[in-house]
Amino acid sequence: MSRYAEPPFYRLNQDSLQLVEFVLRQLGDRRPLRILDLGAGSGVIGIELANHLRPTDLTLVELQPEWEPYLSQNISQGLRSTVSVRTHLTAFGDWSPDGVYDLIVSNPPYFLPGHGRPSPDPRRELCRTFNRDGWAVLLRTIQCALASDGFAFIVLRNDPRVRRELDRHWPRPVASVTHDGGLAFVTLTGCKSTSESP
């Protein structure tokens, strides 16, 4: 984990690597060809999954331009596969997919606006709190970008308010929620995968 470059205002938490491990266990022998990481930060989740799964395409979407030098460094130094990588520094709501993805992952901000202890650093606060876009936009982006037989995985705080946001904004029943301590790992499926949870 220490080999990844991070900006000084942010410290990489274990939840990113826990999401990687969860996704790999859930996928089993499946090998997605196209991976999308929404809210990529320094790229840890997408890079780790690409190194394990060897897809043809990896797309990383990150809102904050402050992450760009760290994202670029981690791609050049940490990505071992010959995957084609594209990065987009933009909000979820301003990004348009160029096709569909077999696997989508996200470690979005944990707190809803007005909840959690605010950070004095506005850059860190943007990492922690959904003050831009929000759950409705994130889930609509996933819905538009997810292949009909694809899977999306999200890590979040074990918070019933966030679960209500998922239930309110996802058009199909949530495939599964796996609790691990203070974290919840959410599995969402494309319209053809609903009965084929991994």
N, C-alpha and C positions, 0 to 999 in steps of 0.2 A: 504494500500500500504506500510506503514512503517514497517509492520511485516516481510518483505522480506529482507534477508541479501544481501548486495551488496559490491563489492570490493571498496576500497577507491578511485580508479581512475575513477569510474563511478557513475553517479547519475541516478536512475530510473526515466524515463520520463512518462508522462501520455499516450504516444502513445501506450505503451504495453497494458494498461488496456482499452484504447479506441478500440484496435483491438479485445480484448476479448469480449467487449460489442457488437461490430459490428458482430462478428462471431455468437454470441448467437442469435442476432436478425435475421440474415440471415438464420440460420439453422432451426429456429422455432421448430417444433416437432421432427426433425431428431435427432437420437442418434447414432453418429459414434462409432464403436467398437474399432477402432485403430486410435490414434492421433500421429502425428509427428510434432515436433517443430524444425525447422531448424534455427540455430543461436540462441540457447536457452538462452544464457547468464546465468542469475541466475535462470531461469526456470519459471518465473512469468506467462508467457502466457500459457504454457503447464499445469502448476499446476492449475491455475484458471479454465481453460477449463475442466480439468479432474474432478475438484471438482463440477462443474456444470453439466457435461454431463455423468459422471460415465462410462467411456469406460472400456474395458478389458485391453487395452495396451496403454502405453504412452512412446514414444521414444523421447529423447532429444539429439540433436546433436549440439555440441559447439566446435569451433576451439581452443579457448584460454584456456590453462590449468589453468590459474590464476582464472578462474571462478569455478573450480571444488569444492573447499571447500564450497563455497556459494550455489552452486547448490545442493550439498549433504545435507547441513543444511536446505535449503528451502524445499526439498523433505521430509525430516524426520519430520519437524515441520509444514509444510504448507499443505501437501497433506492429505486430509480427506478421500478420497475414497480408496478402496482396489485394485486399479489398479496395474497391473504389470508394473514396471518402468525400463527402460534401458537408460543409458547415454553413449554417445560416444564422446570422446574428439578427434575430428579429423575434417579435412576440408570436405566441401561438396563433393568435387571431389574424396576424398579418402574413402568415406563411401559408403557401399553397403546395400541397404534395404534387409531385410529378408522376404519380402512379400510386399503387398500393404496396403495403408492406406486410410481410408474413409475421414479423415480430415487432412490436412497439413496446418500449419501456419508458418509465418516467419516475423520477424521484422529485416530485413537485414541492413547492413550499408547504410546510406542515400546518401553518396556522391560517385560519380565516381572518379577514380584517377585524380588528378590535379584540382579538384573542391572543394569548401568549404575551410574554414580556418583550416589549419592543427593544430593538437594538439601537444604540446611539449612532451606529454607522449605517447610513441609508443604503449602502451597497449590500451589507449583510442582512439588513431588514428585508430587502427585496428577495433575497434567497430564502428567508424564513416565512414570509407572509404573502399570501396571494393578493397583493395590492394591484396587480396588473393581470388582466384577462380573467382569471378565476376558474372554478371547476367547470362551469357550463361551457366555456370556450375550450378548455383542455379536452373535455370529453367529446365535444363536437369535432375537434381536430382529429382525435383518435378514431372516431366513427368514420370520418371522411377518408382517412389514410389506411385503415385496416382492411386487409384482404378478407374476402368472405370466409376463407378457411383459416384465417390468421388468429393470433393471440396477442393480447396486450397485458402487461404486468405493471402494477403501480405499487410503490411502497409509501406508506403514510403512517401518521400517528394513529394509535388505537383510540380514536375519538368519534363518538357517535354522531357528532355534528357533521363531520366530514363524510361519514357513511350515509347520512341523509342526503348530502349533496350528490353523492354517487347515485343513489336510488332515484333522485329527482331528475337527474340530467342524462342518465344512460338509458337508451331506448329499449333495451332488452334486460331481462333479469341478469344481475351480476353473477358470473359463473361460480366464483368462490371467493371467500375471504379467509385467509389463514392468519391466525394471531400468533405472534411470537413476542412475548414480553410486552413492551410498550409499542410495538410495531404491528401493522397489519399489511399483509401482502394480498393485493386484489388481482384477480384474474378476470379479464374481459375477453369475450370471443366475438369473432366475426359472425355474420348472420348464418353461415353454413356450419359453424363450429359449435353452435349453442349446445348441441347434445353430445359433443365430443370433447368435453373438458379434458385438458392434458393430465 
